């Protein structure tokens, strides 16, 4: 039987369609964002907003998977082979480690505005309703009989920030290193549990009902109050640390997977008006003056100091305080 011309063309088209790969415009690019523990809700809102905006701008479809845990634990997982397209952490130290491993550009902090940190926060206190232990400042966390919930500074960025905030509060008032060490040592004597990440610490305090005060990011305690209402109160110390949330493209992964364009667009979206608005709705302090002004009621004024200002930068802080055998190990082992 001789095939008619239209039928032959149809069969040929089917054969060619089966043999050819999907076009680039039809393929879906899947990104993996490896992030810190308490950013789950933030990126739950960021991701669909970016996907829709990118589709509208380019016609291309992107999907995003998330991985969350203690910031330093997450960074080590990437260093050990977790194939992150981007990392969105809560301290520069973790991204520096990836840069040292050749996974991230050495000048990663210059690849995006504001030291590649689209958002920042600070460390504040969450106490139980009525603040029965009358906790007001860092010295109160060291009082006998006060249980303090802080995640492990060896694995969690907010644990490190809390440690440095307490230490820096002494220096900021004119105290010396010995006095700062003494305060931090007394605070950690009051820590009954060292959870691996910030969200686990929040669960310990809010659901397991352990501790008199939780020290964590301002945006985390605001979200807890939003969820649990009047069961808790937020207390601002007289001074605290500026806690940036830096981001970076994982070069080795995106280049191998041909994802650089999408990964870069994803991180740039965090700086866009829409991305800044979402960050502010999650109680993060954002870089947009207009958005910060719009959400000013969410942020109480507080004296902030930086890791660079009081500790010589993250690399030095890591070496002195958090490396094996450093100040934190000495303090906690003598607990």
WOBEL-V405018 format. One record per residue. OMEGA is omega in radians with two decimals (* if undefined). Layout:
omega=<OMEGA	OMEGA>
This chain:
omega=<-3.13	-3.13	3.06	-3.08	3.12	-3.13	3.10	3.13	3.13	-3.14	3.11	3.13	3.10	-3.12	3.13	3.13	3.13	-3.06	-3.04	3.06	3.06	3.10	-3.12	-3.10	-3.12	-3.10	3.07	3.07	-3.12	3.10	3.00	3.08	3.09	-2.91	-3.11	-2.85	-2.98	3.14	-3.08	-3.05	3.11	-3.05	2.99	3.09	-3.14	-2.97	3.14	3.11	3.10	-3.11	3.14	-3.12	-3.12	3.09	-3.14	-3.08	-2.98	-3.04	-3.10	-3.13	3.09	2.97	-3.06	3.00	-3.11	2.97	-3.08	3.09	3.03	-2.99	-3.10	3.07	3.10	3.13	3.12	3.11	3.09	3.11	-3.11	3.02	3.06	-2.92	3.11	2.98	3.08	2.98	3.12	-2.96	3.09	3.00	-3.10	-3.08	-3.12	3.12	3.05	3.12	3.11	3.07	3.12	3.11	3.13	-3.13	-3.08	-3.14	3.11	-3.14	-3.07	-3.08	3.12	-3.08	-3.14	-3.08	3.01	-3.12	-3.14	3.12	-3.10	-3.11	2.96	-3.13	3.04	-3.09	3.11	-3.05	2.94	-3.13	3.14	-3.04	3.14	-3.14	-3.02	3.12	3.08	-3.11	-3.09	-3.02	-3.03	-3.13	-3.13	3.12	-3.11	-3.12	3.04	3.09	3.10	3.08	-3.05	3.11	3.14	3.06	-3.03	3.10	3.11	-3.06	-3.01	3.12	-3.13	2.97	3.10	-3.14	3.13	3.09	-3.10	3.11	3.12	3.12	-3.11	3.13	3.11	-3.14	-3.09	3.12	3.11	3.11	-3.12	-3.08	-3.14	3.11	3.11	3.13	3.14	3.13	-3.11	3.11	-3.14	3.08	-3.09	2.97	-3.14	-3.12	-3.07	-3.07	3.03	3.09	-3.07	-3.08	-3.08	-3.12	3.07	3.10	3.08	3.10	3.11	-3.08	-2.99	-3.05	3.09	3.05	3.09	3.04	3.10	-3.09	3.01	3.04	-3.13	-3.08	3.09	-3.12	3.12	-3.12	3.09	3.10	3.11	3.12	3.11	-3.09	-3.00	3.02	-2.97	3.14	-3.05	3.06	3.09	3.10	3.09	3.02	-3.11	3.07	3.11	-3.02	3.05	-3.04	-3.12	3.10	-3.04	-3.09	3.11	2.98	3.08	-2.93	-3.06	-3.12	-3.05	3.12	3.11	-3.09	-3.14	-3.09	-2.99	-3.12	-3.09	-3.12	3.11	3.11	3.13	-3.14	3.05	-3.14	-3.14	3.13	-3.10	3.08	3.13	3.13	3.10	3.10	3.12	3.10	3.14	3.10	3.08	3.01	2.98	3.02	-2.98	-3.07	-3.13	3.11	-3.12	-3.13	3.10	3.13	-3.13	-3.07	-3.05	-3.11	-3.13	-2.96	3.07	3.10	-3.13	3.09	-3.12	2.98	-3.05	3.07	3.11	-3.04	-3.00	-3.03	3.10	3.14	-3.05	-3.11	3.12	3.11	3.12	-3.09	-3.06	-2.94	-2.91	3.03	3.10	-3.10	-3.14	-3.05	-3.12	3.12	3.14	-3.14	-3.01	3.13	3.13	-3.09	*>
